[in-house]
């Protein structure tokens, strides 16, 4: 194989790889339980469902404490939500001060107690 053919082949495979990675990254992550989130998952995208049990305003962002049946985790976001709301959160796992947290990319409000009517 000559040098020009090798260059064309490597370029074609590189472009194919980039397209494949872009395609695969567009799939949403599957749901995880909070207790399943491990340190080896840092920088991975995850999706959790849970209840908002605490929120604090940090001036430029909010830190929400989310609880599911297996544990709790802090989630950073730019938008506050009502306490006791049930949320679907998609984001990246990060570590801050030796604790895992999720930097929210998307939050869906599934239920809020104030909108509940019997």
N, C-alpha and C positions, 0 to 999 in steps of 0.2 A: 504494500500500500504506500503510495507516495505521500509526501507532506501535505499537499493541498487537499487530498481526499480525507486525510486524518483531521485536518482543521475543519472541514465542512461537517464531518461526522460528529466531532466533539461539539461544535456549535449547535447542530441540530439536536443533539441529546441534551445539551444545556437548556435550550429553549423549551423542549418537551418537559424537562424536569421542573422548570419554573412554572409552566402552565399547570402541571399536575399538582404542585404544591399550592398554588393559588386556588385551584378547584377544591382540593381537600380541606383547605383552611376555611372555606365558606360553609362547611357543615357545622351546625350548632353542636356543642358538647352534650353528652348525655347527663342526666341528673345524677348528682352525687349526694351522699349523706355527709354531714359536716364531719363526723368522726372518721370518714374515709379519706379526708384531705390530708395528704402527707407532705413532708418537707421535700421529697423528691419531685413533687408536682409544682414546685415554684416556677412561675412564668407560664404555667399551663392554663388554658381556658377551662372553666368549670361552670356548672349550673346547679344552684341549690334552691330549695324551697324552704321557707321558714317564717317564723313570727318575729316581728320587730319588738324587742323587749326594752330597748334603751336607745336613746339618740343624744349625741352631743354636737354642738355647733363649734367648729374650729375656725370661724371667720371666713375662710375661703372654701371650706368643704365640711361635710358632716361625717361623723363616725356613728354607724348604726351597729348595735349588737343584735345578731340574728340567732334564733334558737330553733332547732328542729328536735326530733325525738332522740337524737344521738349526741347532741352537744351544742356549743355556741361558737360563733366566730364574729369578728369585727369586719364590717364592710364599709369602705369609703365611697362617698357619693357626693355629687354637687347639689342634689335635691333632697329635701327632707320628706319623710312620709309619716303618717300618724302612728303612734304607739299602738301595739296589738294588731297591726295590719299583717296580713299574710302576703308575702312577696315571693316572686320568682326572680332570682338574681343570676345574671350571667356576667362573668368577669374573670380577671386573671388573679391567680394566687400569688401573693407577695409575702415577704417576711419583713417585719418591722419590730425592732427590739426583741428579737428571738421569738416572736409570735406570728403565726400565720394570720393573714388577713386577705380579703378579696377587694380588689379595686374594681368597682362595678363599671361595666360597659353598658349594660341594659338592665333595667328593673321594671318588672310588670307588677302592678298592684292587683292582686287576686281577690282580696277581701279586706274591707275595713269595717270595724265594729259600728261606726257611726252611720254606715249605709245599710246596716242590717235591720230589717223590719220583719215582724212576725205576723 
